[in-house]
Amino acid sequence: MSQDILISSDTLENTLNVDINRVFIPCRPILELEVMSSILLIYGNYKNMEKVIQSNPNPKNFCKLMDIKDEMFKDIVDRYYNVHNRLKPIEMRNRWQKTSFRHRRMGSVDAYSASRVPLFFALDRFKIKYLLIKNFLYHLAEHKFDLSFYKPKSENVPLTVKDYLNDYYFHSTLKYFDLISPKKTISRNTRNLFTSRISSDMLRLMLTYVRKETPNSGINFMMRGIKSSLFVSKFLFMKLDVPHPFAFSGDHMIDGEKIMIGTEFLPDLLINISDALEKKNFTISLELLNAFEFMMERVLKGINNAVAIASNDRIHLGINGIQYSCGGIFKLE
């Protein structure tokens, strides 16, 4: 399987917009809140953010609950709420689906409404973070656990799975930000809009901040990014009156969110896989990779379910499907 096939083979054609750059400017407050939340997670924990989600506060109370005193962060919150407040709730309706009758969140808002695009953007970024990890481990297994398939971009990267993965994830995150940052000449109105915002350089610095003095700093960087995306997505869905967007039915009801926030999947499995391979215990490594694949599938199905809900059941992505083009960020060069 080629590097590109992993991501694109089952992506459906009913994408919202092929070019991510066309949606970035109206969606920038989503990225800003996500990056700010990631920074706050350095010294806080996700349980505090869960309280914010449940209370559905106004901007002032949001800052109070998150203990935000910095003026730049307060501005980020205000800009985010300009997007947040445009979302409309989704009503519960009944719907026939092939062999079974079940409830499905639907509403009168069109799936491609401008007010929904920021939610799709948040979910797409959320899914991409998991796909980057999946992509690296897939190629690691395909190359029989030989790390020579990947050439680190940073200097003096230790020869371990977790450190090589951290390098790949970090630089892919950077590449994605550079991809969506405006490069062409922009209109005067758009330029004025950006003058009141956090600069792109500052946002880039915040996005890629890693506390290198801490153990497993790269893994912590990934986990902060994942939890900040989960927070933003959940907060948007609470505005839509959908408290459990990542829960889906299989043989029984599965809540993908429990896997997302638990440590058994990430970071524990990644660390254990890396340790087992460092000790050349390939039998244990394969067992752990199978467990990783099992749990990753449930996480990705949970995000796909959220996309289906947000689109009034009109967009159904494949397990590796994404909604927006993202250049070559998945390539392992």
Protein Blocks (a to p, Z undefined) as FASTA:
>chain_A
ZZklmmmmmgcfkbfblblmlmmmmmmmmmmmmmmmmmmmmmmcfklmmmmmmnopafkl
mmmmnopabfklmmmmmmmmmmmmmpccdddddddehjbccdddddfbdfklfklmmmmm
mmmmmmmmmmmmmmmmmmmmmnoopaklpccfbghiacbfklmmmmmmmmmmmmmmmmmp
cfbdcdfklmmmmmmpccfklmmmmmmgccfkbghklmmmmmmmmmmmmmmmmmmmmmno
pablmbccdfbccdfklmmmpmklpmklmmmmmmmmmnopaklmmmmmmmmmmmmmmmmm
mmmmmmmmmnoopaccdfkbcfbdehjmlpcZZ
